Amino acid sequence: MTHSPLISVVLPLFNEEESVDELIERTVRSCITLDMSFEIIAVNDGSTDATFQKLTALSAEYPEVRILDLFRNVGHMAALSAGLHHVHGKAVIIMDGDLQDPPELIPSFVEHWRNGEADIVCGKRAQRGEGRWYRLCSHVFYRLLSRASGAIIPEQVGTCCLLDRRVVDALDTFPEKQRFFAGLRAWVGGRQVFITYERLRRKYGYSRVGGRGLIRLARTAFISFSKVPLRYVSLFSLCAALLLFFVGVTAMGIRLFTDLAIPGWATFTMLIGFVGFVQSLVLAVMAEYIAVIFDETKARPLYLIRQEIRNGYPISETLPSSGSLETTACAESQRMQIRQEEVCTADVGT
């Protein structure tokens, strides 16, 4: 007897009270068509609206829904890591909670995975609902990142994807706190298939990321996957040093072997300002990398879970996070019991 593969769907959510009902309903409806056992991991990333209350009610209505309620808002990447750390499936599907990634893509993702075609199935955006300026910035960002990092990071491919269990286990071993998911996924590699879809505008509310969030994400991507900024400022500093050396030699030659006057204070002021500019630039770039090193060496947990909800009720209190070195026996026994129940459900289904 062969067991039906267990599918996990991870949905990071932050203040999505308007869309969460439709999101869960459409996700459940798409997963039912798979004829497989499945689970939906909804990660409440410290929402301040009624998202958690709605999720709790939905978990009572749909037993496949599990909720990870984080202590505070830790950001999209950390919430995504929390979901990946607690999945049980042999294949894991990741989607944003704003319905821009349609849950109806799930059957297509799973079909390619079941046929053994790919370890990673990614949704590639044929058309984006954002404006032209956003699309242009995205295009330039991916072009620059691919050239700077040397890694093949597909353009117009976000977090919407299916990952084989082996890929999820590999990502779960990465200890870094500053995470750029598309880059980490590309670094793992494996066989990849791309499914083209139209990414629509948000149906409810507005994006919580904003311009600053996108800039932080770009900064994380470049620092995590490229040494090019460091090498460029090092080369720039070397060129500046050589230029200043030749200027000094020229000034000394003029002073010793000619009767020409030494350039006045304006020239030296300009040179001093140039040296200060070079030093400031180098220190600024180094400071960005040192800031990342500082965050990594603190070794704080990537996230903390307040409670896990299933069937409308909490099943554990304060589960350990992936960044924590401590594991409670109670939480571990509860998790093992849940896995045994899911295996039994899969056996009954077959």
CORFENTA-V97235 format. One record per residue. N is the residue number from 0. SS is DSSP state (helix for helix, strand for strand, loop for the rest). PHI is phi in whole degrees, -180 to 180 (none if undefined). PSI is psi as a letter, one per 30 degrees, with the letter a starting at -180 (999 if undefined). Layout:
((N,SS,PHI,PSI) (N,SS,PHI,PSI))
//
This chain:
((0,loop,none,k) (1,loop,-103,k) (2,loop,-85,k) (3,loop,-66,k) (4,loop,-61,k) (5,loop,-92,k) (6,strand,-103,k) (7,strand,-114,k) (8,strand,-120,k) (9,strand,-105,k) (10,strand,-128,j) (11,strand,-73,k) (12,strand,-134,k) (13,loop,-143,j) (14,loop,53,h) (15,loop,-119,h) (16,loop,-62,f) (17,loop,-76,f) (18,loop,-106,f) (19,helix,-66,e) (20,helix,-63,e) (21,helix,-66,e) (22,helix,-60,e) (23,helix,-67,e) (24,helix,-62,e) (25,helix,-69,e) (26,helix,-67,e) (27,helix,-62,e) (28,helix,-63,e) (29,helix,-70,e) (30,helix,-70,e) (31,helix,-62,e) (32,loop,-68,f) (33,loop,-77,f) (34,loop,59,h) (35,loop,-137,l) (36,loop,-72,k) (37,strand,-149,l) (38,strand,-140,l) (39,strand,-121,j) (40,strand,-100,j) (41,strand,-97,j) (42,strand,-98,j) (43,strand,-84,j) (44,loop,-86,i) (45,loop,65,h) (46,loop,-62,k) (47,loop,-104,f) (48,loop,-103,a) (49,loop,-93,g) (50,helix,-60,e) (51,helix,-65,e) (52,helix,-62,e) (53,helix,-68,e) (54,helix,-63,e) (55,helix,-61,e) (56,helix,-65,e) (57,helix,-69,e) (58,helix,-68,f) (59,helix,-73,e) (60,helix,-81,e) (61,loop,-117,j) (62,loop,-65,f) (63,loop,-77,f) (64,strand,-88,k) (65,strand,-115,k) (66,strand,-120,k) (67,strand,-105,j) (68,strand,-98,j) (69,strand,-80,l) (70,loop,-62,e) (71,loop,-153,l) (72,loop,-74,j) (73,loop,-113,f) (74,loop,101,l) (75,helix,-61,e) (76,helix,-67,e) (77,helix,-69,e) (78,helix,-64,e) (79,helix,-63,e) (80,helix,-64,e) (81,helix,-62,e) (82,helix,-64,e) (83,helix,-63,e) (84,helix,-72,f) (85,loop,-115,g) (86,loop,-80,l) (87,loop,-116,f) (88,loop,-77,l) (89,loop,-81,f) (90,strand,-138,k) (91,strand,-124,k) (92,strand,-107,k) (93,strand,-115,k) (94,strand,-143,k) (95,strand,-74,l) (96,loop,-93,g) (97,loop,-100,g) (98,loop,67,g) (99,loop,-73,f) (100,loop,-97,j) (101,loop,-67,k) (102,helix,-60,f) (103,helix,-67,f) (104,helix,-75,f) (105,helix,-56,e) (106,helix,-58,e) (107,helix,-66,e) (108,helix,-58,e) (109,helix,-66,e) (110,helix,-61,e) (111,helix,-65,e) (112,helix,-70,e) (113,helix,-64,e) (114,loop,-76,f) (115,loop,75,g) (116,loop,-78,f) (117,loop,-154,l) (118,loop,-90,f) (119,strand,-134,k) (120,strand,-116,j) (121,strand,-110,k) (122,strand,-87,k) (123,strand,-107,k) (124,strand,-78,j) (125,strand,-76,e) (126,strand,-148,k) (127,strand,-108,k) (128,loop,-81,f) (129,loop,-77,l) (130,loop,-75,l) (131,helix,-64,e) (132,helix,-62,e) (133,helix,-64,e) (134,helix,-65,e) (135,helix,-65,e) (136,helix,-62,e) (137,helix,-63,e) (138,helix,-62,e) (139,helix,-64,e) (140,helix,-59,e) (141,helix,-68,e) (142,helix,-63,e) (143,helix,-65,e) (144,helix,-65,e) (145,helix,-63,e) (146,helix,-71,e) (147,helix,-75,e) (148,helix,-91,f) (149,loop,81,f) (150,loop,-92,k) (151,loop,-88,j) (152,loop,-107,j) (153,loop,-59,k) (154,loop,-80,l) (155,loop,62,g) (156,strand,-124,j) (157,strand,-99,b) (158,strand,-85,f) (159,strand,-68,j) (160,strand,-168,l) (161,strand,-116,k) (162,strand,-121,k) (163,strand,-67,l) (164,helix,-56,e) (165,helix,-64,e) (166,helix,-69,e) (167,helix,-62,e) (168,helix,-63,e) (169,helix,-66,e) (170,helix,-63,e) (171,helix,-69,f) (172,loop,-85,f) (173,loop,-72,k) (174,loop,-86,f) (175,loop,-68,k) (176,loop,-94,e) (177,loop,-83,j) (178,loop,-119,k) (179,loop,-119,j) (180,helix,-61,e) (181,helix,-61,e) (182,helix,-70,e) (183,helix,-64,e) (184,helix,-63,e) (185,helix,-67,e) (186,helix,-65,e) (187,helix,-62,e) (188,loop,82,b) (189,loop,94,l) (190,loop,-75,k) (191,strand,-124,k) (192,strand,-127,k) (193,strand,-117,k) (194,strand,-113,k) (195,strand,-82,k) (196,strand,-149,l) (197,strand,-96,j) (198,strand,-88,j) (199,loop,-87,l) (200,loop,-70,l) (201,loop,-60,k) (202,loop,-81,e) (203,loop,-130,k) (204,loop,65,a) (205,loop,-142,l) (206,loop,-69,k) (207,loop,-90,f) (208,loop,-76,e) (209,helix,74,l) (210,helix,-64,e) (211,helix,-64,e) (212,helix,-63,e) (213,helix,-67,e) (214,helix,-65,e) (215,helix,-63,e) (216,helix,-64,e) (217,helix,-63,e) (218,helix,-61,e) (219,helix,-61,e) (220,helix,-62,e) (221,helix,-68,e) (222,helix,-71,e) (223,helix,-75,f) (224,helix,-121,g) (225,loop,-148,k) (226,loop,-101,g) (227,helix,-58,e) (228,helix,-57,e) (229,helix,-64,e) (230,helix,-69,e) (231,helix,-67,e) (232,helix,-69,e) (233,helix,-66,e) (234,helix,-65,e) (235,helix,-64,e) (236,helix,-64,e) (237,helix,-64,e) (238,helix,-63,e) (239,helix,-64,e) (240,helix,-64,e) (241,helix,-65,e) (242,helix,-61,e) (243,helix,-66,e) (244,helix,-64,e) (245,helix,-67,e) (246,helix,-63,e) (247,helix,-65,e) (248,helix,-64,e) (249,helix,-64,e) (250,helix,-64,e) (251,helix,-67,e) (252,helix,-64,e) (253,helix,-62,e) (254,helix,-69,e) (255,helix,-88,e) (256,helix,-117,g) (257,loop,-137,l) (258,loop,-100,g) (259,loop,-70,k) (260,loop,-74,k) (261,loop,-71,k) (262,loop,-52,k) (263,loop,-80,a) (264,helix,-64,f) (265,helix,-63,e) (266,helix,-64,e) (267,helix,-67,e) (268,helix,-62,e) (269,helix,-62,e) (270,helix,-66,e) (271,helix,-63,e) (272,helix,-63,e) (273,helix,-65,e) (274,helix,-62,e) (275,helix,-63,e) (276,helix,-64,e) (277,helix,-62,e) (278,helix,-62,e) (279,helix,-64,e) (280,helix,-63,e) (281,helix,-62,e) (282,helix,-65,e) (283,helix,-64,e) (284,helix,-67,e) (285,helix,-62,e) (286,helix,-63,e) (287,helix,-63,e) (288,helix,-70,e) (289,helix,-65,e) (290,helix,-62,e) (291,helix,-66,e) (292,helix,-60,e) (293,helix,-62,e) (294,helix,-64,e) (295,helix,-69,e) (296,helix,-73,f) (297,helix,-68,f) (298,loop,56,h) (299,loop,-76,l) (300,loop,-59,k) (301,loop,-69,e) (302,loop,-159,l) (303,loop,-130,k) (304,strand,-98,k) (305,strand,-73,e) (306,strand,-165,l) (307,strand,-117,k) (308,strand,-110,k) (309,strand,-146,k) (310,loop,57,g) (311,loop,85,g) (312,strand,-131,k) (313,strand,-69,k) (314,strand,-105,f) (315,strand,-160,l) (316,strand,-117,k) (317,loop,51,i) (318,loop,-65,k) (319,loop,-68,k) (320,loop,-92,l) (321,loop,-70,f) (322,loop,-89,f) (323,loop,-93,k) (324,loop,-92,f) (325,loop,-99,k) (326,loop,-136,k) (327,loop,-85,k) (328,helix,-66,e) (329,helix,-65,e) (330,helix,-64,e) (331,helix,-66,e) (332,helix,-66,e) (333,helix,-63,e) (334,helix,-66,e) (335,helix,-64,e) (336,helix,-64,e) (337,helix,-63,e) (338,helix,-64,e) (339,helix,-64,e) (340,helix,-63,e) (341,helix,-70,e) (342,helix,-64,e) (343,helix,-63,e) (344,helix,-63,e) (345,helix,-65,e) (346,helix,-64,e) (347,helix,-65,e) (348,helix,-65,f) (349,loop,-86,999))
//
